[in-house]
Amino acid sequence: MKNQNSTTSQRNRLLNRLQKGQCSTFELRHRDDIPCVAARVYELRHNLGYNIQTHWIEDDNPGGGSHRVANYVLMPGKWQGGAQ
């Protein structure tokens, strides 16, 4: 049985989720079980060329606290790099 917590499994879950629409760090951590979201986004961008854009938003964590977190959006085309 394949490890559902492997980095490959996490990348696949992240990509599948982004293909359905934008999502925040909190959603990905708590609903999709991806603890290190930024690392998986980096791998998808820099190793595999996916054009994932980051926008900063205020979002509530499961405990009710509000934080500034990344909101990720999968865009068409290849990642070109640059400042976020």
mmCIF file of the N, C-alpha and C atoms, coordinates in Angstrom:
data_MODEL
# 
_entry.id   MODEL 
# 
loop_
_atom_site.group_PDB 
_atom_site.id 
_atom_site.type_symbol 
_atom_site.label_atom_id 
_atom_site.label_alt_id 
_atom_site.label_comp_id 
_atom_site.label_asym_id 
_atom_site.label_entity_id 
_atom_site.label_seq_id 
_atom_site.pdbx_PDB_ins_code 
_atom_site.Cartn_x 
_atom_site.Cartn_y 
_atom_site.Cartn_z 
_atom_site.occupancy 
_atom_site.B_iso_or_equiv 
_atom_site.pdbx_formal_charge 
_atom_site.auth_seq_id 
_atom_site.auth_comp_id 
_atom_site.auth_asym_id 
_atom_site.auth_atom_id 
_atom_site.pdbx_PDB_model_num 
ATOM 1   N N  . MET A 1 1  ? 0.842   -1.189 0.000   1.00 0.00 ? 1  MET A N  1 
ATOM 2   C CA . MET A 1 1  ? 0.000   0.000  0.000   1.00 0.00 ? 1  MET A CA 1 
ATOM 3   C C  . MET A 1 1  ? 0.882   1.247  0.000   1.00 0.00 ? 1  MET A C  1 
ATOM 4   N N  . LYS A 1 2  ? 0.562   2.204  -0.845  1.00 0.00 ? 2  LYS A N  1 
ATOM 5   C CA . LYS A 1 2  ? 1.339   3.434  -0.969  1.00 0.00 ? 2  LYS A CA 1 
ATOM 6   C C  . LYS A 1 2  ? 1.103   4.337  0.239   1.00 0.00 ? 2  LYS A C  1 
ATOM 7   N N  . ASN A 1 3  ? 2.157   4.995  0.688   1.00 0.00 ? 3  ASN A N  1 
ATOM 8   C CA . ASN A 1 3  ? 2.072   5.894  1.840   1.00 0.00 ? 3  ASN A CA 1 
ATOM 9   C C  . ASN A 1 3  ? 1.273   7.146  1.468   1.00 0.00 ? 3  ASN A C  1 
ATOM 10  N N  . GLN A 1 4  ? 0.114   7.324  2.103   1.00 0.00 ? 4  GLN A N  1 
ATOM 11  C CA . GLN A 1 4  ? -0.753  8.463  1.821   1.00 0.00 ? 4  GLN A CA 1 
ATOM 12  C C  . GLN A 1 4  ? -0.184  9.780  2.340   1.00 0.00 ? 4  GLN A C  1 
ATOM 13  N N  . ASN A 1 5  ? 0.865   9.719  3.170   1.00 0.00 ? 5  ASN A N  1 
ATOM 14  C CA . ASN A 1 5  ? 1.481   10.936 3.685   1.00 0.00 ? 5  ASN A CA 1 
ATOM 15  C C  . ASN A 1 5  ? 2.821   11.239 3.026   1.00 0.00 ? 5  ASN A C  1 
ATOM 16  N N  . SER A 1 6  ? 3.171   10.479 1.999   1.00 0.00 ? 6  SER A N  1 
ATOM 17  C CA . SER A 1 6  ? 4.423   10.746 1.297   1.00 0.00 ? 6  SER A CA 1 
ATOM 18  C C  . SER A 1 6  ? 4.331   12.108 0.603   1.00 0.00 ? 6  SER A C  1 
ATOM 19  N N  . THR A 1 7  ? 5.475   12.678 0.296   1.00 0.00 ? 7  THR A N  1 
ATOM 20  C CA . THR A 1 7  ? 5.469   13.968 -0.399  1.00 0.00 ? 7  THR A CA 1 
ATOM 21  C C  . THR A 1 7  ? 4.784   13.843 -1.764  1.00 0.00 ? 7  THR A C  1 
ATOM 22  N N  . THR A 1 8  ? 4.955   12.716 -2.421  1.00 0.00 ? 8  THR A N  1 
ATOM 23  C CA . THR A 1 8  ? 4.293   12.502 -3.709  1.00 0.00 ? 8  THR A CA 1 
ATOM 24  C C  . THR A 1 8  ? 2.776   12.498 -3.548  1.00 0.00 ? 8  THR A C  1 
ATOM 25  N N  . SER A 1 9  ? 2.278   11.811 -2.540  1.00 0.00 ? 9  SER A N  1 
ATOM 26  C CA . SER A 1 9  ? 0.828   11.790 -2.288  1.00 0.00 ? 9  SER A CA 1 
ATOM 27  C C  . SER A 1 9  ? 0.315   13.180 -1.956  1.00 0.00 ? 9  SER A C  1 
ATOM 28  N N  . GLN A 1 10 ? 1.077   13.927 -1.155  1.00 0.00 ? 10 GLN A N  1 
ATOM 29  C CA . GLN A 1 10 ? 0.676   15.285 -0.806  1.00 0.00 ? 10 GLN A CA 1 
ATOM 30  C C  . GLN A 1 10 ? 0.649   16.182 -2.037  1.00 0.00 ? 10 GLN A C  1 
ATOM 31  N N  . ARG A 1 11 ? 1.662   16.081 -2.891  1.00 0.00 ? 11 ARG A N  1 
ATOM 32  C CA . ARG A 1 11 ? 1.678   16.872 -4.137  1.00 0.00 ? 11 ARG A CA 1 
ATOM 33  C C  . ARG A 1 11 ? 0.472   16.532 -5.003  1.00 0.00 ? 11 ARG A C  1 
ATOM 34  N N  . ASN A 1 12 ? 0.154   15.253 -5.124  1.00 0.00 ? 12 ASN A N  1 
ATOM 35  C CA . ASN A 1 12 ? -0.993  14.835 -5.937  1.00 0.00 ? 12 ASN A CA 1 
ATOM 36  C C  . ASN A 1 12 ? -2.292  15.388 -5.366  1.00 0.00 ? 12 ASN A C  1 
ATOM 37  N N  . ARG A 1 13 ? -2.466  15.333 -4.040  1.00 0.00 ? 13 ARG A N  1 
ATOM 38  C CA . ARG A 1 13 ? -3.673  15.886 -3.417  1.00 0.00 ? 13 ARG A CA 1 
ATOM 39  C C  . ARG A 1 13 ? -3.760  17.391 -3.649  1.00 0.00 ? 13 ARG A C  1 
ATOM 40  N N  . LEU A 1 14 ? -2.623  18.064 -3.504  1.00 0.00 ? 14 LEU A N  1 
ATOM 41  C CA . LEU A 1 14 ? -2.591  19.512 -3.718  1.00 0.00 ? 14 LEU A CA 1 
ATOM 42  C C  . LEU A 1 14 ? -2.974  19.864 -5.153  1.00 0.00 ? 14 LEU A C  1 
ATOM 43  N N  . LEU A 1 15 ? -2.378  19.192 -6.107  1.00 0.00 ? 15 LEU A N  1 
ATOM 44  C CA . LEU A 1 15 ? -2.681  19.469 -7.507  1.00 0.00 ? 15 LEU A CA 1 
ATOM 45  C C  . LEU A 1 15 ? -4.151  19.173 -7.820  1.00 0.00 ? 15 LEU A C  1 
ATOM 46  N N  . ASN A 1 16 ? -4.661  18.049 -7.337  1.00 0.00 ? 16 ASN A N  1 
ATOM 47  C CA . ASN A 1 16 ? -6.079  17.722 -7.557  1.00 0.00 ? 16 ASN A CA 1 
ATOM 48  C C  . ASN A 1 16 ? -6.983  18.793 -6.955  1.00 0.00 ? 16 ASN A C  1 
ATOM 49  N N  . ARG A 1 17 ? -6.652  19.272 -5.776  1.00 0.00 ? 17 ARG A N  1 
ATOM 50  C CA . ARG A 1 17 ? -7.458  20.302 -5.113  1.00 0.00 ? 17 ARG A CA 1 
ATOM 51  C C  . ARG A 1 17 ? -7.406  21.615 -5.898  1.00 0.00 ? 17 ARG A C  1 
ATOM 52  N N  . LEU A 1 18 ? -6.211  22.014 -6.349  1.00 0.00 ? 18 LEU A N  1 
ATOM 53  C CA . LEU A 1 18 ? -6.069  23.267 -7.101  1.00 0.00 ? 18 LEU A CA 1 
ATOM 54  C C  . LEU A 1 18 ? -6.786  23.205 -8.445  1.00 0.00 ? 18 LEU A C  1 
ATOM 55  N N  . GLN A 1 19 ? -6.896  22.032 -9.027  1.00 0.00 ? 19 GLN A N  1 
ATOM 56  C CA . GLN A 1 19 ? -7.605  21.886 -10.296 1.00 0.00 ? 19 GLN A CA 1 
ATOM 57  C C  . GLN A 1 19 ? -9.104  22.126 -10.122 1.00 0.00 ? 19 GLN A C  1 
ATOM 58  N N  . LYS A 1 20 ? -9.598  22.053 -8.887  1.00 0.00 ? 20 LYS A N  1 
ATOM 59  C CA . LYS A 1 20 ? -11.013 22.319 -8.587  1.00 0.00 ? 20 LYS A CA 1 
ATOM 60  C C  . LYS A 1 20 ? -11.256 23.778 -8.245  1.00 0.00 ? 20 LYS A C  1 
ATOM 61  N N  . GLY A 1 21 ? -10.186 24.545 -7.975  1.00 0.00 ? 21 GLY A N  1 
ATOM 62  C CA . GLY A 1 21 ? -10.332 25.960 -7.637  1.00 0.00 ? 21 GLY A CA 1 
ATOM 63  C C  . GLY A 1 21 ? -9.334  26.386 -6.579  1.00 0.00 ? 21 GLY A C  1 
ATOM 64  N N  . GLN A 1 22 ? -9.344  27.661 -6.290  1.00 0.00 ? 22 GLN A N  1 
ATOM 65  C CA . GLN A 1 22 ? -8.401  28.238 -5.334  1.00 0.00 ? 22 GLN A CA 1 
ATOM 66  C C  . GLN A 1 22 ? -8.624  27.683 -3.933  1.00 0.00 ? 22 GLN A C  1 
ATOM 67  N N  . CYS A 1 23 ? -7.582  27.710 -3.110  1.00 0.00 ? 23 CYS A N  1 
ATOM 68  C CA . CYS A 1 23 ? -7.715  27.246 -1.733  1.00 0.00 ? 23 CYS A CA 1 
ATOM 69  C C  . CYS A 1 23 ? -6.600  27.851 -0.882  1.00 0.00 ? 23 CYS A C  1 
ATOM 70  N N  . SER A 1 24 ? -6.891  27.964 0.405   1.00 0.00 ? 24 SER A N  1 
ATOM 71  C CA . SER A 1 24 ? -5.950  28.592 1.336   1.00 0.00 ? 24 SER A CA 1 
ATOM 72  C C  . SER A 1 24 ? -5.067  27.549 2.018   1.00 0.00 ? 24 SER A C  1 
ATOM 73  N N  . THR A 1 25 ? -4.016  28.034 2.640   1.00 0.00 ? 25 THR A N  1 
ATOM 74  C CA . THR A 1 25 ? -3.132  27.178 3.414   1.00 0.00 ? 25 THR A CA 1 
ATOM 75  C C  . THR A 1 25 ? -3.915  26.381 4.452   1.00 0.00 ? 25 THR A C  1 
ATOM 76  N N  . PHE A 1 26 ? -4.820  27.038 5.177   1.00 0.00 ? 26 PHE A N  1 
ATOM 77  C CA . PHE A 1 26 ? -5.596  26.347 6.206   1.00 0.00 ? 26 PHE A CA 1 
ATOM 78  C C  . PHE A 1 26 ? -6.444  25.225 5.613   1.00 0.00 ? 26 PHE A C  1 
ATOM 79  N N  . GLU A 1 27 ? -7.107  25.489 4.485   1.00 0.00 ? 27 GLU A N  1 
ATOM 80  C CA . GLU A 1 27 ? -7.918  24.450 3.848   1.00 0.00 ? 27 GLU A CA 1 
ATOM 81  C C  . GLU A 1 27 ? -7.062  23.245 3.475   1.00 0.00 ? 27 GLU A C  1 
ATOM 82  N N  . LEU A 1 28 ? -5.916  23.518 2.883   1.00 0.00 ? 28 LEU A N  1 
ATOM 83  C CA . LEU A 1 28 ? -5.034  22.436 2.445   1.00 0.00 ? 28 LEU A CA 1 
ATOM 84  C C  . LEU A 1 28 ? -4.460  21.664 3.624   1.00 0.00 ? 28 LEU A C  1 
ATOM 85  N N  . ARG A 1 29 ? -4.110  22.348 4.690   1.00 0.00 ? 29 ARG A N  1 
ATOM 86  C CA . ARG A 1 29 ? -3.575  21.649 5.866   1.00 0.00 ? 29 ARG A CA 1 
ATOM 87  C C  . ARG A 1 29 ? -4.624  20.800 6.552   1.00 0.00 ? 29 ARG A C  1 
ATOM 88  N N  . HIS A 1 30 ? -5.794  21.372 6.783   1.00 0.00 ? 30 HIS A N  1 
ATOM 89  C CA . HIS A 1 30 ? -6.782  20.717 7.630   1.00 0.00 ? 30 HIS A CA 1 
ATOM 90  C C  . HIS A 1 30 ? -7.765  19.835 6.872   1.00 0.00 ? 30 HIS A C  1 
ATOM 91  N N  . ARG A 1 31 ? -8.119  20.189 5.659   1.00 0.00 ? 31 ARG A N  1 
ATOM 92  C CA . ARG A 1 31 ? -9.085  19.386 4.899   1.00 0.00 ? 31 ARG A CA 1 
ATOM 93  C C  . ARG A 1 31 ? -8.415  18.352 4.005   1.00 0.00 ? 31 ARG A C  1 
ATOM 94  N N  . ASP A 1 32 ? -7.233  18.708 3.502   1.00 0.00 ? 32 ASP A N  1 
ATOM 95  C CA . ASP A 1 32 ? -6.558  17.825 2.550   1.00 0.00 ? 32 ASP A CA 1 
ATOM 96  C C  . ASP A 1 32 ? -5.325  17.142 3.139   1.00 0.00 ? 32 ASP A C  1 
ATOM 97  N N  . ASP A 1 33 ? -5.049  17.377 4.422   1.00 0.00 ? 33 ASP A N  1 
ATOM 98  C CA . ASP A 1 33 ? -3.962  16.710 5.135   1.00 0.00 ? 33 ASP A CA 1 
ATOM 99  C C  . ASP A 1 33 ? -2.604  16.911 4.454   1.00 0.00 ? 33 ASP A C  1 
ATOM 100 N N  . ILE A 1 34 ? -2.291  18.186 4.180   1.00 0.00 ? 34 ILE A N  1 
ATOM 101 C CA . ILE A 1 34 ? -0.999  18.553 3.595   1.00 0.00 ? 34 ILE A CA 1 
ATOM 102 C C  . ILE A 1 34 ? -0.313  19.489 4.586   1.00 0.00 ? 34 ILE A C  1 
ATOM 103 N N  . PRO A 1 35 ? 0.512   18.960 5.492   1.00 0.00 ? 35 PRO A N  1 
ATOM 104 C CA . PRO A 1 35 ? 1.090   19.777 6.560   1.00 0.00 ? 35 PRO A CA 1 
ATOM 105 C C  . PRO A 1 35 ? 2.019   20.896 6.074   1.00 0.00 ? 35 PRO A C  1 
ATOM 106 N N  . CYS A 1 36 ? 2.838   20.625 5.071   1.00 0.00 ? 36 CYS A N  1 
ATOM 107 C CA . CYS A 1 36 ? 3.818   21.612 4.588   1.00 0.00 ? 36 CYS A CA 1 
ATOM 108 C C  . CYS A 1 36 ? 3.411   22.102 3.197   1.00 0.00 ? 36 CYS A C  1 
ATOM 109 N N  . VAL A 1 37 ? 2.372   22.896 3.164   1.00 0.00 ? 37 VAL A N  1 
ATOM 110 C CA . VAL A 1 37 ? 1.791   23.338 1.896   1.00 0.00 ? 37 VAL A CA 1 
ATOM 111 C C  . VAL A 1 37 ? 2.809   24.088 1.041   1.00 0.00 ? 37 VAL A C  1 
ATOM 112 N N  . ALA A 1 38 ? 3.516   25.047 1.633   1.00 0.00 ? 38 ALA A N  1 
ATOM 113 C CA . ALA A 1 38 ? 4.456   25.870 0.853   1.00 0.00 ? 38 ALA A CA 1 
ATOM 114 C C  . ALA A 1 38 ? 5.528   25.021 0.175   1.00 0.00 ? 38 ALA A C  1 
ATOM 115 N N  . ALA A 1 39 ? 6.013   23.999 0.852   1.00 0.00 ? 39 ALA A N  1 
ATOM 116 C CA . ALA A 1 39 ? 7.028   23.124 0.259   1.00 0.00 ? 39 ALA A CA 1 
ATOM 117 C C  . ALA A 1 39 ? 6.469   22.364 -0.933  1.00 0.00 ? 39 ALA A C  1 
ATOM 118 N N  . ARG A 1 40 ? 5.229   21.882 -0.821  1.00 0.00 ? 40 ARG A N  1 
ATOM 119 C CA . ARG A 1 40 ? 4.604   21.150 -1.934  1.00 0.00 ? 40 ARG A CA 1 
ATOM 120 C C  . ARG A 1 40 ? 4.317   22.081 -3.105  1.00 0.00 ? 40 ARG A C  1 
ATOM 121 N N  . VAL A 1 41 ? 3.906   23.325 -2.830  1.00 0.00 ? 41 VAL A N  1 
ATOM 122 C CA . VAL A 1 41 ? 3.690   24.312 -3.900  1.00 0.00 ? 41 VAL A CA 1 
ATOM 123 C C  . VAL A 1 41 ? 5.012   24.586 -4.609  1.00 0.00 ? 41 VAL A C  1 
ATOM 124 N N  . TYR A 1 42 ? 6.072   24.770 -3.841  1.00 0.00 ? 42 TYR A N  1 
ATOM 125 C CA . TYR A 1 42 ? 7.404   25.012 -4.414  1.00 0.00 ? 42 TYR A CA 1 
ATOM 126 C C  . TYR A 1 42 ? 7.780   23.871 -5.369  1.00 0.00 ? 42 TYR A C  1 
ATOM 127 N N  . GLU A 1 43 ? 7.595   22.636 -4.926  1.00 0.00 ? 43 GLU A N  1 
ATOM 128 C CA . GLU A 1 43 ? 7.943   21.482 -5.763  1.00 0.00 ? 43 GLU A CA 1 
ATOM 129 C C  . GLU A 1 43 ? 7.118   21.457 -7.044  1.00 0.00 ? 43 GLU A C  1 
ATOM 130 N N  . LEU A 1 44 ? 5.823   21.724 -6.943  1.00 0.00 ? 44 LEU A N  1 
ATOM 131 C CA . LEU A 1 44 ? 4.987   21.748 -8.138  1.00 0.00 ? 44 LEU A CA 1 
ATOM 132 C C  . LEU A 1 44 ? 5.412   22.853 -9.101  1.00 0.00 ? 44 LEU A C  1 
ATOM 133 N N  . ARG A 1 45 ? 5.789   24.000 -8.557  1.00 0.00 ? 45 ARG A N  1 
ATOM 134 C CA . ARG A 1 45 ? 6.224   25.122 -9.411  1.00 0.00 ? 45 ARG A CA 1 
ATOM 135 C C  . ARG A 1 45 ? 7.590   24.844 -10.030 1.00 0.00 ? 45 ARG A C  1 
ATOM 136 N N  . HIS A 1 46 ? 8.579   24.656 -9.179  1.00 0.00 ? 46 HIS A N  1 
ATOM 137 C CA . HIS A 1 46 ? 9.974   24.654 -9.619  1.00 0.00 ? 46 HIS A CA 1 
ATOM 138 C C  . HIS A 1 46 ? 10.448  23.330 -10.195 1.00 0.00 ? 46 HIS A C  1 
ATOM 139 N N  . ASN A 1 47 ? 9.873   22.229 -9.749  1.00 0.00 ? 47 ASN A N  1 
ATOM 140 C CA . ASN A 1 47 ? 10.298  20.922 -10.274 1.00 0.00 ? 47 ASN A CA 1 
ATOM 141 C C  . ASN A 1 47 ? 9.426   20.440 -11.421 1.00 0.00 ? 47 ASN A C  1 
ATOM 142 N N  . LEU A 1 48 ? 8.135   20.827 -11.392 1.00 0.00 ? 48 LEU A N  1 
ATOM 143 C CA . LEU A 1 48 ? 7.200   20.310 -12.385 1.00 0.00 ? 48 LEU A CA 1 
ATOM 144 C C  . LEU A 1 48 ? 6.599   21.387 -13.292 1.00 0.00 ? 48 LEU A C  1 
ATOM 145 N N  . GLY A 1 49 ? 6.868   22.663 -13.000 1.00 0.00 ? 49 GLY A N  1 
ATOM 146 C CA . GLY A 1 49 ? 6.472   23.751 -13.892 1.00 0.00 ? 49 GLY A CA 1 
ATOM 147 C C  . GLY A 1 49 ? 5.046   24.250 -13.790 1.00 0.00 ? 49 GLY A C  1 
ATOM 148 N N  . TYR A 1 50 ? 4.292   23.821 -12.779 1.00 0.00 ? 50 TYR A N  1 
ATOM 149 C CA . TYR A 1 50 ? 2.907   24.295 -12.650 1.00 0.00 ? 50 TYR A CA 1 
ATOM 150 C C  . TYR A 1 50 ? 2.883   25.769 -12.271 1.00 0.00 ? 50 TYR A C  1 
ATOM 151 N N  . ASN A 1 51 ? 1.988   26.515 -12.901 1.00 0.00 ? 51 ASN A N  1 
ATOM 152 C CA . ASN A 1 51 ? 1.859   27.951 -12.669 1.00 0.00 ? 51 ASN A CA 1 
ATOM 153 C C  . ASN A 1 51 ? 0.873   28.190 -11.519 1.00 0.00 ? 51 ASN A C  1 
ATOM 154 N N  . ILE A 1 52 ? 1.392   28.166 -10.302 1.00 0.00 ? 52 ILE A N  1 
ATOM 155 C CA . ILE A 1 52 ? 0.576   28.365 -9.108  1.00 0.00 ? 52 ILE A CA 1 
ATOM 156 C C  . ILE A 1 52 ? 0.869   29.756 -8.569  1.00 0.00 ? 52 ILE A C  1 
ATOM 157 N N  . GLN A 1 53 ? -0.158  30.576 -8.535  1.00 0.00 ? 53 GLN A N  1 
ATOM 158 C CA . GLN A 1 53 ? -0.034  31.942 -8.037  1.00 0.00 ? 53 GLN A CA 1 
ATOM 159 C C  . GLN A 1 53 ? -0.436  31.998 -6.567  1.00 0.00 ? 53 GLN A C  1 
ATOM 160 N N  . THR A 1 54 ? 0.199   32.894 -5.833  1.00 0.00 ? 54 THR A N  1 
ATOM 161 C CA . THR A 1 54 ? -0.088  33.075 -4.408  1.00 0.00 ? 54 THR A CA 1 
ATOM 162 C C  . THR A 1 54 ? -0.682  34.457 -4.188  1.00 0.00 ? 54 THR A C  1 
ATOM 163 N N  . HIS A 1 55 ? -1.787  34.496 -3.454  1.00 0.00 ? 55 HIS A N  1 
ATOM 164 C CA . HIS A 1 55 ? -2.420  35.744 -3.039  1.00 0.00 ? 55 HIS A CA 1 
ATOM 165 C C  . HIS A 1 55 ? -2.582  35.668 -1.524  1.00 0.00 ? 55 HIS A C  1 
ATOM 166 N N  . TRP A 1 56 ? -2.346  36.763 -0.841  1.00 0.00 ? 56 TRP A N  1 
ATOM 167 C CA . TRP A 1 56 ? -2.433  36.769 0.622   1.00 0.00 ? 56 TRP A CA 1 
ATOM 168 C C  . TRP A 1 56 ? -3.823  37.207 1.068   1.00 0.00 ? 56 TRP A C  1 
ATOM 169 N N  . ILE A 1 57 ? -4.406  36.435 1.996   1.00 0.00 ? 57 ILE A N  1 
ATOM 170 C CA . ILE A 1 57 ? -5.752  36.695 2.498   1.00 0.00 ? 57 ILE A CA 1 
ATOM 171 C C  . ILE A 1 57 ? -5.781  36.551 4.022   1.00 0.00 ? 57 ILE A C  1 
ATOM 172 N N  . GLU A 1 58 ? -6.846  37.022 4.633   1.00 0.00 ? 58 GLU A N  1 
ATOM 173 C CA . GLU A 1 58 ? -7.130  36.746 6.042   1.00 0.00 ? 58 GLU A CA 1 
ATOM 174 C C  . GLU A 1 58 ? -8.054  35.541 6.075   1.00 0.00 ? 58 GLU A C  1 
ATOM 175 N N  . ASP A 1 59 ? -7.719  34.534 6.891   1.00 0.00 ? 59 ASP A N  1 
ATOM 176 C CA . ASP A 1 59 ? -8.537  33.330 6.969   1.00 0.00 ? 59 ASP A CA 1 
ATOM 177 C C  . ASP A 1 59 ? -8.586  32.869 8.418   1.00 0.00 ? 59 ASP A C  1 
ATOM 178 N N  . ASP A 1 60 ? -9.651  32.181 8.777   1.00 0.00 ? 60 ASP A N  1 
ATOM 179 C CA . ASP A 1 60 ? -9.812  31.673 10.138  1.00 0.00 ? 60 ASP A CA 1 
ATOM 180 C C  . ASP A 1 60 ? -9.311  30.249 10.218  1.00 0.00 ? 60 ASP A C  1 
ATOM 181 N N  . ASN A 1 61 ? -8.550  29.955 11.285  1.00 0.00 ? 61 ASN A N  1 
ATOM 182 C CA . ASN A 1 61 ? -8.116  28.586 11.509  1.00 0.00 ? 61 ASN A CA 1 
ATOM 183 C C  . ASN A 1 61 ? -9.234  27.812 12.198  1.00 0.00 ? 61 ASN A C  1 
ATOM 184 N N  . PRO A 1 62 ? -9.116  26.493 12.306  1.00 0.00 ? 62 PRO A N  1 
ATOM 185 C CA . PRO A 1 62 ? -10.182 25.700 12.930  1.00 0.00 ? 62 PRO A CA 1 
ATOM 186 C C  . PRO A 1 62 ? -10.494 26.108 14.374  1.00 0.00 ? 62 PRO A C  1 
ATOM 187 N N  . GLY A 1 63 ? -9.527  26.709 15.063  1.00 0.00 ? 63 GLY A N  1 
ATOM 188 C CA . GLY A 1 63 ? -9.744  27.165 16.430  1.00 0.00 ? 63 GLY A CA 1 
ATOM 189 C C  . GLY A 1 63 ? -10.421 28.521 16.515  1.00 0.00 ? 63 GLY A C  1 
ATOM 190 N N  . GLY A 1 64 ? -10.624 29.178 15.375  1.00 0.00 ? 64 GLY A N  1 
ATOM 191 C CA . GLY A 1 64 ? -11.326 30.453 15.343  1.00 0.00 ? 64 GLY A CA 1 
ATOM 192 C C  . GLY A 1 64 ? -10.436 31.671 15.214  1.00 0.00 ? 64 GLY A C  1 
ATOM 193 N N  . GLY A 1 65 ? -9.120  31.508 15.282  1.00 0.00 ? 65 GLY A N  1 
ATOM 194 C CA . GLY A 1 65 ? -8.215  32.646 15.136  1.00 0.00 ? 65 GLY A CA 1 
ATOM 195 C C  . GLY A 1 65 ? -8.069  33.059 13.689  1.00 0.00 ? 65 GLY A C  1 
ATOM 196 N N  . SER A 1 66 ? -7.913  34.347 13.458  1.00 0.00 ? 66 SER A N  1 
ATOM 197 C CA . SER A 1 66 ? -7.745  34.873 12.108  1.00 0.00 ? 66 SER A CA 1 
ATOM 198 C C  . SER A 1 66 ? -6.265  35.130 11.840  1.00 0.00 ? 66 SER A C  1 
ATOM 199 N N  . HIS A 1 67 ? -5.802  34.731 10.654  1.00 0.00 ? 67 HIS A N  1 
ATOM 200 C CA . HIS A 1 67 ? -4.396  34.877 10.285  1.00 0.00 ? 67 HIS A CA 1 
ATOM 201 C C  . HIS A 1 67 ? -4.276  35.279 8.822   1.00 0.00 ? 67 HIS A C  1 
ATOM 202 N N  . ARG A 1 68 ? -3.153  35.891 8.477   1.00 0.00 ? 68 ARG A N  1 
ATOM 203 C CA . ARG A 1 68 ? -2.815  36.174 7.085   1.00 0.00 ? 68 ARG A CA 1 
ATOM 204 C C  . ARG A 1 68 ? -2.154  34.914 6.536   1.00 0.00 ? 68 ARG A C  1 
ATOM 205 N N  . VAL A 1 69 ? -2.778  34.320 5.516   1.00 0.00 ? 69 VAL A N  1 
ATOM 206 C CA . VAL A 1 69 ? -2.272  33.079 4.937   1.00 0.00 ? 69 VAL A CA 1 
ATOM 207 C C  . VAL A 1 69 ? -2.280  33.162 3.417   1.00 0.00 ? 69 VAL A C  1 
ATOM 208 N N  . ALA A 1 70 ? -1.561  32.244 2.810   1.00 0.00 ? 70 ALA A N  1 
ATOM 209 C CA . ALA A 1 70 ? -1.518  32.169 1.350   1.00 0.00 ? 70 ALA A CA 1 
ATOM 210 C C  . ALA A 1 70 ? -2.804  31.540 0.813   1.00 0.00 ? 70 ALA A C  1 
ATOM 211 N N  . ASN A 1 71 ? -3.266  32.075 -0.294  1.00 0.00 ? 71 ASN A N  1 
ATOM 212 C CA . ASN A 1 71 ? -4.369  31.504 -1.053  1.00 0.00 ? 71 ASN A CA 1 
ATOM 213 C C  . ASN A 1 71 ? -3.786  31.171 -2.427  1.00 0.00 ? 71 ASN A C  1 
ATOM 214 N N  . TYR A 1 72 ? -3.851  29.911 -2.819  1.00 0.00 ? 72 TYR A N  1 
ATOM 215 C CA . TYR A 1 72 ? -3.199  29.448 -4.039  1.00 0.00 ? 72 TYR A CA 1 
ATOM 216 C C  . TYR A 1 72 ? -4.205  29.267 -5.171  1.00 0.00 ? 72 TYR A C  1 
ATOM 217 N N  . VAL A 1 73 ? -3.747  29.636 -6.381  1.00 0.00 ? 73 VAL A N  1 
ATOM 218 C CA . VAL A 1 73 ? -4.578  29.535 -7.582  1.00 0.00 ? 73 VAL A CA 1 
ATOM 219 C C  . VAL A 1 73 ? -3.729  28.912 -8.684  1.00 0.00 ? 73 VAL A C  1 
ATOM 220 N N  . LEU A 1 74 ? -4.244  27.851 -9.300  1.00 0.00 ? 74 LEU A N  1 
ATOM 221 C CA . LEU A 1 74 ? -3.576  27.220 -10.434 1.00 0.00 ? 74 LEU A CA 1 
ATOM 222 C C  . LEU A 1 74 ? -3.976  27.975 -11.700 1.00 0.00 ? 74 LEU A C  1 
ATOM 223 N N  . MET A 1 75 ? -2.986  28.487 -12.410 1.00 0.00 ? 75 MET A N  1 
ATOM 224 C CA . MET A 1 75 ? -3.209  29.266 -13.623 1.00 0.00 ? 75 MET A CA 1 
ATOM 225 C C  . MET A 1 75 ? -2.713  28.474 -14.833 1.00 0.00 ? 75 MET A C  1 
ATOM 226 N N  . PRO A 1 76 ? -3.192  28.830 -16.028 1.00 0.00 ? 76 PRO A N  1 
ATOM 227 C CA . PRO A 1 76 ? -2.699  28.156 -17.230 1.00 0.00 ? 76 PRO A CA 1 
ATOM 228 C C  . PRO A 1 76 ? -1.234  28.523 -17.496 1.00 0.00 ? 76 PRO A C  1 
ATOM 229 N N  . GLY A 1 77 ? -0.584  27.701 -18.264 1.00 0.00 ? 77 GLY A N  1 
ATOM 230 C CA . GLY A 1 77 ? 0.791   27.965 -18.651 1.00 0.00 ? 77 GLY A CA 1 
ATOM 231 C C  . GLY A 1 77 ? 1.795   27.434 -17.651 1.00 0.00 ? 77 GLY A C  1 
ATOM 232 N N  . LYS A 1 78 ? 3.050   27.704 -17.934 1.00 0.00 ? 78 LYS A N  1 
ATOM 233 C CA . LYS A 1 78 ? 4.154   27.242 -17.097 1.00 0.00 ? 78 LYS A CA 1 
ATOM 234 C C  . LYS A 1 78 ? 4.575   28.326 -16.116 1.00 0.00 ? 78 LYS A C  1 
ATOM 235 N N  . TRP A 1 79 ? 5.092   27.907 -14.973 1.00 0.00 ? 79 TRP A N  1 
ATOM 236 C CA . TRP A 1 79 ? 5.627   28.815 -13.969 1.00 0.00 ? 79 TRP A CA 1 
ATOM 237 C C  . TRP A 1 79 ? 6.825   29.547 -14.563 1.00 0.00 ? 79 TRP A C  1 
ATOM 238 N N  . GLN A 1 80 ? 6.796   30.877 -14.438 1.00 0.00 ? 80 GLN A N  1 
ATOM 239 C CA . GLN A 1 80 ? 7.876   31.700 -14.980 1.00 0.00 ? 80 GLN A CA 1 
ATOM 240 C C  . GLN A 1 80 ? 8.781   32.255 -13.886 1.00 0.00 ? 80 GLN A C  1 
ATOM 241 N N  . GLY A 1 81 ? 8.449   31.974 -12.641 1.00 0.00 ? 81 GLY A N  1 
ATOM 242 C CA . GLY A 1 81 ? 9.243   32.510 -11.534 1.00 0.00 ? 81 GLY A CA 1 
ATOM 243 C C  . GLY A 1 81 ? 8.843   33.931 -11.221 1.00 0.00 ? 81 GLY A C  1 
ATOM 244 N N  . GLY A 1 82 ? 9.621   34.565 -10.377 1.00 0.00 ? 82 GLY A N  1 
ATOM 245 C CA . GLY A 1 82 ? 9.356   35.941 -10.034 1.00 0.00 ? 82 GLY A CA 1 
ATOM 246 C C  . GLY A 1 82 ? 8.777   36.095 -8.651  1.00 0.00 ? 82 GLY A C  1 
ATOM 247 N N  . ALA A 1 83 ? 8.693   37.327 -8.225  1.00 0.00 ? 83 ALA A N  1 
ATOM 248 C CA . ALA A 1 83 ? 8.199   37.664 -6.887  1.00 0.00 ? 83 ALA A CA 1 
ATOM 249 C C  . ALA A 1 83 ? 6.709   37.385 -6.789  1.00 0.00 ? 83 ALA A C  1 
ATOM 250 N N  . GLN A 1 84 ? 6.298   37.008 -5.595  1.00 0.00 ? 84 GLN A N  1 
ATOM 251 C CA . GLN A 1 84 ? 4.881   36.731 -5.348  1.00 0.00 ? 84 GLN A CA 1 
ATOM 252 C C  . GLN A 1 84 ? 4.295   37.876 -4.575  1.00 0.00 ? 84 GLN A C  1 
# 
